[in-house]
Amino acid sequence: MAIDRTSLIGRWTHSHEEDDPGKMVFRLRGWNFPPSRGRRSFQLRPDGSLQSGGPGPDDRSREASGQWRLLPGDILELDEPSGPVRFHLVEASPDKLVVRRP
């Protein structure tokens, strides 16, 4: 499946309630999430910049900037300050991303 880069633009938040073994589900901002102590999220911008966030050690949200790219084989690479993270895209619909680590 060839993913269109423009379909990835937006703020994606981890919907851990929808995960299954080996796969993670992300939903676009505005999804009706149940209460949670914190969720990983990332905003993919058209210029290749990235804003990622998630709970810190004290459960307060932490934000970081970086870059992102779509690599051959439908690999989404997020260059975060802590190092690169790669996800293999399994599904990309208008409101849902399903990924697994390659």
C-alpha positions in Angstrom: 0.0 0.0 0.0 1.5 3.4 -1.0 0.6 6.1 1.6 0.0 9.6 0.3 2.2 11.9 2.4 -0.5 14.6 2.5 -2.9 12.2 4.2 -0.6 12.2 7.3 -0.8 15.9 8.0 -2.4 16.7 11.3 -2.3 16.1 15.0 -2.4 12.4 15.8 -3.1 11.1 19.3 -2.5 7.5 20.6 -5.8 5.7 21.1 -4.4 2.9 23.3 -7.9 1.5 23.9 -8.0 0.5 20.2 -4.5 -1.1 20.1 -4.0 -4.8 19.6 -0.9 -6.9 19.8 1.9 -5.4 17.7 -0.2 -2.5 16.5 -0.9 1.0 17.7 -3.8 3.2 16.7 -3.7 7.0 16.4 -6.7 9.3 15.9 -6.9 12.9 14.7 -7.4 15.7 17.1 -11.0 16.1 18.0 -11.6 12.3 18.5 -13.8 11.6 21.6 -11.2 9.9 23.8 -12.1 8.5 27.2 -10.2 9.9 30.2 -6.6 8.9 30.4 -3.5 9.9 32.5 -1.7 10.9 29.4 -1.4 10.2 25.7 1.4 10.2 23.2 0.7 12.5 20.3 2.5 14.1 17.3 1.6 16.8 14.9 2.9 16.3 11.3 3.2 19.6 9.4 3.3 20.0 5.6 6.9 21.5 5.8 8.2 18.3 7.4 8.4 19.8 10.9 7.1 17.8 13.9 5.7 18.7 17.3 5.5 15.6 19.6 4.0 15.3 23.0 3.3 12.9 25.8 3.2 12.5 29.5 6.3 13.3 31.5 7.5 11.6 34.6 5.1 13.6 36.7 2.1 13.0 34.2 2.3 16.6 33.0 2.4 16.9 29.2 5.8 17.5 27.6 6.3 18.9 24.1 9.3 18.6 21.7 10.1 19.7 18.2 11.6 17.7 15.4 11.3 16.6 11.8 9.3 13.8 10.1 9.5 12.0 6.8 7.8 9.2 4.9 10.3 6.6 3.8 10.0 3.9 1.1 7.9 1.0 2.3 5.4 3.2 4.1 7.8 3.9 7.0 7.0 7.0 9.1 10.1 8.3 10.7 9.9 10.9 13.5 13.2 12.6 14.4 12.6 13.5 18.0 15.2 15.0 20.4 15.5 11.6 22.1 16.3 9.9 18.8 14.5 8.7 15.7 11.3 6.6 16.0 10.1 4.5 13.0 6.6 3.2 12.5 5.5 0.9 9.7 2.1 2.3 8.4 -0.5 -0.4 8.2 -3.5 1.9 7.6 -4.0 5.6 6.9 -7.6 6.8 6.7 -8.9 10.4 7.1 -9.3 9.9 10.9 -7.2 6.9 11.8 -3.5 5.8 11.6 -2.6 2.2 12.4 1.1 1.5 12.8 3.5 -1.2 13.9 7.2 -0.9 14.6 9.3 -2.3 11.7 
